[in-house]
Amino acid sequence: MDEDAFNMAVRKFLKEVGVTSQREIERIVREHKDDHGRLKLRMTLTAEGTPLNHVVESEIDVR
């Protein structure tokens, strides 16, 4: 396996996830303003054919 190519492919995937996720979070906050001013987020990473199931949860202030 070419480590440099692998590293670049992972970085490209993570950049796409980050950019598109930020856009979606911003869109949902604009369209569905939460009266509580907090947004609970959960991101789940899976890889088909593997046991990978990585979950990241956070709560952000949207006021």
C-alpha positions as CSV (number, residue, x, y, z in Angstrom):
1,M,0.0,0.0,0.0
2,D,1.2,3.5,-0.9
3,E,1.1,5.3,2.5
4,D,1.2,8.8,0.9
5,A,-1.7,8.0,-1.5
6,F,-3.7,6.4,1.4
7,N,-3.1,9.4,3.6
8,M,-4.2,11.8,0.9
9,A,-7.3,9.8,0.1
10,V,-8.3,9.8,3.8
11,R,-7.7,13.6,4.1
12,K,-9.7,14.2,1.0
13,F,-12.6,12.2,2.4
14,L,-12.4,14.0,5.8
15,K,-12.3,17.4,4.1
16,E,-15.5,16.5,2.1
17,V,-17.2,15.3,5.3
18,G,-16.2,18.4,7.2
19,V,-17.3,20.9,4.5
20,T,-20.6,19.2,3.7
21,S,-21.4,18.6,7.3
22,Q,-20.8,22.2,8.2
23,R,-23.1,23.3,5.4
24,E,-25.9,21.0,6.5
25,I,-25.6,22.1,10.2
26,E,-25.8,25.8,9.1
27,R,-28.8,25.0,6.9
28,I,-30.7,23.2,9.6
29,V,-30.1,25.9,12.1
30,R,-31.4,28.5,9.7
31,E,-34.4,26.5,8.8
32,H,-35.4,25.1,12.2
33,K,-34.3,27.6,14.8
34,D,-34.2,25.7,18.2
35,D,-35.9,27.6,21.0
36,H,-33.4,26.1,23.5
37,G,-30.4,27.6,21.6
38,R,-28.6,24.2,21.6
39,L,-28.2,21.6,18.9
40,K,-27.3,18.0,19.8
41,L,-25.1,16.5,17.0
42,R,-24.1,12.9,16.3
43,M,-21.8,11.7,13.6
44,T,-21.4,8.0,12.9
45,L,-18.5,6.7,10.8
46,T,-18.8,3.2,9.3
47,A,-16.9,1.3,6.7
48,E,-18.8,-1.3,4.7
49,G,-17.6,-4.8,5.3
50,T,-15.8,-3.9,8.5
51,P,-16.8,-3.7,12.2
52,L,-16.0,0.1,12.2
53,N,-18.7,2.0,14.1
54,H,-17.2,5.2,15.4
55,V,-19.6,7.7,17.0
56,V,-18.9,11.3,17.9
57,E,-21.5,13.3,19.8
58,S,-21.5,16.9,20.8
59,E,-23.8,19.7,21.7
60,I,-23.3,23.2,20.3
61,D,-24.7,26.6,21.2
62,V,-26.6,28.1,18.2
63,R,-27.7,31.3,19.8
